[in-house]
Amino acid sequence: MAAGIVVLEPAAPPGDLMIRPRDRFHRGVARWMVLALTVLVALTMMVPFVIMILNAFKSPAEYSAHGPLSLPSKLYTDGLVNFWNRVNFPEKLVNSIVISGAVALLGTVVSLLNAYALGIGRVRGRLWIVAIFLFANMLPQEALIYPLYYLAKATGLYNNQLSVIIIFTVIQSAFGTYLLSSVFGTFPPSILEAAALDGASRWQVLWGVVFPISRPTLSVLVIFFFIWTWNEFFIPLVMLIDNRTQTIPVALASLQGDRLMDAPTINAGSLISLLPAIIFFLIFQRTLTRGITAGAVK
């Protein structure tokens, strides 16, 4: 009869039996602490929005009597109607959509062309040019407003939406060029060499190879450029003095006088003005997530 052979595995050291459960416990506690901190930060960020919603449906008399933190006793919608009629909200909405949409598309195209020349074309002095774009993106708008104002006056574009579109296209494309040139600098050379061997020109390489691969990153730039331009206030305030050319943030500022402020109407206007940006973000949220994930995988 063959004797049975029993193989005994070496026993785990006593220290492992004590350390592993403790490690799992500590990791679990750390995750719960991070989750609790994240929820706390999210709730803190939501406080201004909750206060805005409360005051948007509160009458001026109730706001003056009980302050901004009290709950409205009844639903007051006259503030929404007053804002809609006083600033001609549909007109301002169209202006903001046209300006933000044009800047988002033009800024992305200009960023793509610049980054293609710097990141793949290997222009001489590439690092210095990218540094200049980064420096231009860091300049405050207050430092640019005087030359931009006189330039718009000299070219006849003052009080014209085209001037704001051109200005923000250049400003946004400075950041886009810096970002895309860094991405294109790590572009696989084998793909470009294969396209060149097939007889593709530089324009064909750009639109047939580089553009399809970098489409997720470009979609993220379009979303960011649209939202950033939508929220711009200072340059449109200076460049657009006519009521029919102004954007929504400028229209909100027009509700506040030197000595009088209708807080419920301003909160109602802020609520209405925020809805298009939220809807735009919700529509393109999946595109934004895919773009960020694709960039992380690359």
matplotlib code that plots the C-alpha trace (Angstrom):
import matplotlib.pyplot as plt

x = [0.0, 1.3, 1.7, -0.2, 2.0, 0.7, 2.3, 2.1, 2.4, 4.6, 2.6, 2.3, 4.3, 2.3, 3.0, 1.1, -2.0, -2.0, -1.0, -3.3, -6.6, -5.3, -4.2, -7.6, -9.2, -7.0, -7.6, -11.4, -11.2, -9.2, -11.7, -14.6, -12.7, -12.0, -15.7, -16.9, -14.5, -15.7, -19.3, -18.5, -16.8, -19.7, -22.3, -20.2, -20.0, -23.8, -24.6, -24.4, -26.7, -29.2, -29.3, -29.7, -32.7, -34.3, -34.0, -35.1, -38.6, -38.8, -40.5, -38.5, -40.5, -39.9, -36.2, -35.9, -37.8, -36.3, -32.9, -31.4, -31.3, -35.0, -37.3, -39.9, -43.4, -44.9, -43.7, -42.8, -42.3, -42.5, -38.7, -38.3, -40.8, -39.2, -35.8, -37.1, -38.8, -36.3, -33.2, -35.0, -33.6, -34.1, -32.0, -29.2, -29.4, -28.9, -26.0, -24.3, -24.8, -23.5, -20.4, -19.6, -20.2, -18.1, -15.2, -15.4, -15.2, -12.7, -10.5, -10.3, -9.4, -6.7, -5.3, -5.2, -3.4, -0.9, -0.2, 0.2, 2.9, 4.6, 4.1, 4.5, 6.0, 8.9, 9.2, 12.5, 12.4, 9.3, 9.9, 10.1, 7.0, 5.0, 6.4, 5.1, 1.6, 1.7, 2.7, 0.0, -2.6, -1.4, -1.9, -4.9, -7.7, -7.2, -3.8, -5.2, -8.3, -6.8, -4.9, -7.9, -10.2, -8.2, -7.6, -11.3, -11.9, -9.3, -10.7, -14.4, -15.2, -16.1, -19.6, -19.5, -19.8, -17.1, -14.5, -15.4, -15.3, -11.8, -10.5, -11.6, -10.6, -7.1, -7.2, -8.7, -6.4, -3.4, -4.3, -5.4, -2.1, -0.1, -2.2, -2.3, 1.3, 2.3, 0.0, 1.2, 4.8, 4.3, 2.5, 3.7, 6.2, 5.5, 2.0, 3.2, 6.0, 3.5, 1.2, 4.2, 5.3, 1.7, 2.2, 0.0, 0.7, 0.9, -2.8, -3.8, -1.8, -3.5, -7.1, -6.8, -4.5, -4.0, -7.5, -9.3, -6.9, -7.1, -10.8, -11.6, -9.1, -10.6, -14.1, -13.0, -11.5, -14.8, -16.7, -14.3, -14.0, -17.8, -18.3, -15.4, -16.6, -20.2, -19.1, -16.9, -17.9, -15.2, -14.3, -17.9, -18.8, -16.2, -16.6, -20.4, -22.1, -25.3, -28.2, -28.9, -25.3, -24.7, -24.4, -26.2, -23.6, -23.6, -27.4, -27.3, -24.9, -27.3, -30.0, -27.8, -27.8, -25.5, -27.9, -30.5, -30.3, -33.3, -31.8, -34.7, -34.7, -30.9, -31.1, -33.9, -31.8, -28.8, -30.9, -32.3, -28.8, -27.3, -29.8, -28.4, -24.9, -26.1, -28.1, -25.1, -22.9, -25.4, -25.7, -22.0, -21.1, -20.5, -18.3, -16.3, -15.9, -14.8, -12.3, -10.7, -10.6, -9.1, -6.4, -5.6, -5.4, -3.0]
y = [0.0, 3.4, 5.7, 9.0, 12.0, 15.1, 18.4, 20.9, 24.6, 26.7, 28.4, 32.2, 34.1, 35.3, 38.9, 38.6, 37.4, 40.5, 43.1, 42.2, 42.7, 45.9, 47.2, 46.5, 48.2, 51.3, 51.4, 51.2, 54.0, 56.2, 55.7, 56.6, 59.7, 60.8, 60.2, 62.2, 65.0, 65.0, 65.2, 68.0, 70.0, 69.4, 70.6, 73.6, 74.5, 74.0, 76.6, 79.7, 78.0, 77.1, 80.6, 81.9, 79.6, 80.7, 84.4, 83.9, 83.0, 85.6, 88.9, 92.1, 92.9, 89.4, 89.7, 93.0, 91.7, 88.3, 88.4, 86.2, 83.0, 82.6, 80.3, 82.0, 81.9, 81.7, 81.2, 84.6, 84.6, 88.3, 88.5, 86.0, 87.9, 91.3, 90.1, 88.5, 91.7, 94.3, 92.9, 91.2, 87.9, 86.0, 88.6, 88.4, 84.6, 84.6, 87.0, 84.8, 81.6, 83.2, 84.7, 81.6, 79.1, 81.1, 81.4, 77.7, 76.6, 79.2, 78.9, 75.1, 75.4, 78.0, 75.9, 72.8, 74.6, 76.3, 73.1, 71.1, 73.4, 73.5, 70.0, 68.0, 70.4, 71.1, 74.8, 76.3, 77.9, 75.8, 76.0, 79.8, 80.1, 77.8, 79.8, 83.0, 81.4, 80.4, 83.9, 85.5, 83.2, 84.4, 88.1, 89.6, 91.1, 94.5, 94.8, 94.1, 96.2, 99.6, 98.5, 96.3, 99.3, 101.7, 98.9, 98.3, 102.0, 102.3, 99.4, 100.3, 97.1, 98.9, 98.0, 95.0, 91.4, 90.5, 92.3, 90.2, 87.0, 87.9, 88.8, 85.7, 83.5, 84.7, 84.4, 80.9, 79.7, 80.7, 78.1, 75.6, 75.9, 75.3, 72.2, 70.7, 71.3, 69.3, 66.5, 66.5, 66.6, 62.9, 61.9, 58.5, 59.3, 55.9, 57.0, 60.2, 58.4, 55.8, 58.6, 60.3, 57.1, 56.8, 60.2, 62.2, 65.9, 67.9, 69.0, 65.4, 64.2, 66.9, 66.2, 62.5, 61.4, 63.9, 65.3, 62.0, 60.8, 64.1, 64.5, 63.7, 66.3, 68.9, 68.2, 68.9, 72.2, 73.1, 72.6, 74.5, 77.4, 77.7, 77.8, 80.1, 82.6, 82.4, 83.6, 86.4, 89.8, 92.5, 92.7, 92.4, 95.2, 97.5, 96.5, 96.2, 99.3, 98.9, 97.1, 95.0, 93.6, 92.8, 89.3, 87.8, 88.6, 92.3, 92.3, 91.0, 93.8, 96.4, 95.5, 96.9, 100.7, 102.9, 103.1, 100.5, 96.7, 94.5, 91.3, 88.9, 90.0, 89.6, 86.2, 85.2, 86.5, 84.6, 81.4, 81.9, 82.7, 79.6, 77.2, 77.3, 76.6, 73.7, 72.3, 72.6, 70.8, 68.0, 67.5, 67.2, 65.6, 62.2, 63.8, 65.6, 62.3, 60.4, 63.1, 63.2, 59.3, 59.1, 61.6, 59.6, 56.3, 57.8]
z = [0.0, -0.9, 2.0, 1.8, 1.6, 3.4, 2.6, 5.3, 4.4, 6.7, 9.3, 8.9, 11.4, 14.4, 13.5, 10.2, 12.0, 14.1, 11.5, 8.5, 10.4, 11.9, 8.4, 7.0, 10.0, 9.6, 5.8, 6.4, 9.0, 6.6, 3.8, 6.1, 7.3, 3.7, 2.8, 5.8, 4.9, 1.3, 2.3, 4.7, 2.0, -0.4, 2.2, 2.9, -0.8, -1.1, 1.7, -0.6, -3.2, -0.5, 0.8, -2.8, -3.3, 0.0, -0.9, -4.5, -3.3, -0.4, -0.6, 0.0, 3.2, 4.6, 3.7, 5.5, 8.6, 9.1, 7.3, 4.6, 6.7, 7.4, 5.6, 3.3, 4.7, 1.3, -2.3, -3.7, -7.5, -8.3, -8.1, -10.9, -13.0, -12.2, -13.2, -16.4, -17.5, -16.3, -18.0, -21.0, -20.0, -23.3, -25.1, -22.5, -22.7, -26.5, -26.1, -23.5, -25.5, -28.8, -27.1, -25.0, -27.8, -30.3, -27.8, -26.9, -30.5, -31.8, -28.7, -29.1, -32.8, -32.2, -29.3, -31.5, -34.3, -32.0, -30.0, -33.2, -34.3, -30.9, -29.7, -32.9, -35.4, -33.0, -33.6, -32.7, -29.2, -28.3, -24.6, -24.6, -26.6, -24.3, -21.3, -23.0, -23.4, -19.7, -18.6, -20.8, -19.2, -15.7, -16.4, -14.6, -16.7, -15.0, -16.5, -20.0, -20.0, -20.9, -24.1, -25.1, -24.6, -26.8, -29.4, -29.6, -29.9, -32.7, -34.7, -34.3, -32.4, -29.1, -27.9, -30.3, -29.2, -31.8, -29.6, -26.6, -28.7, -30.0, -26.6, -24.8, -27.8, -27.3, -23.5, -23.5, -26.3, -24.3, -21.7, -24.3, -26.2, -23.0, -22.1, -25.6, -26.4, -23.3, -24.4, -28.0, -26.9, -25.7, -28.9, -30.3, -33.1, -34.7, -35.7, -37.3, -39.1, -40.4, -41.7, -43.3, -45.1, -46.5, -48.1, -45.7, -45.6, -42.4, -42.7, -43.3, -40.3, -38.2, -39.2, -39.9, -37.1, -34.3, -34.2, -33.8, -31.1, -29.1, -29.5, -25.8, -24.6, -27.0, -25.8, -22.2, -23.5, -25.2, -22.0, -19.8, -22.3, -22.5, -18.7, -18.1, -20.7, -19.4, -16.0, -17.2, -16.0, -16.0, -19.7, -20.9, -18.5, -20.0, -23.7, -23.9, -22.8, -24.8, -23.1, -26.2, -26.4, -22.7, -21.2, -18.2, -15.5, -16.6, -16.5, -12.9, -11.9, -13.4, -10.8, -8.0, -7.5, -5.4, -2.4, -3.1, -3.6, -4.2, -2.7, -3.6, -7.2, -7.4, -5.9, -8.3, -11.2, -10.0, -9.8, -13.4, -14.7, -13.1, -14.7, -18.3, -17.1, -15.0, -17.9, -20.2, -17.6, -17.1, -20.9, -21.4, -18.1, -19.7, -22.4, -19.7, -17.7, -20.8, -21.8, -18.4, -18.2, -21.7, -20.8, -17.6, -19.5, -22.1]

ax = plt.figure().add_subplot(projection="3d")
ax.plot(x, y, z, "-o")
ax.set_aspect("equal")
plt.show()
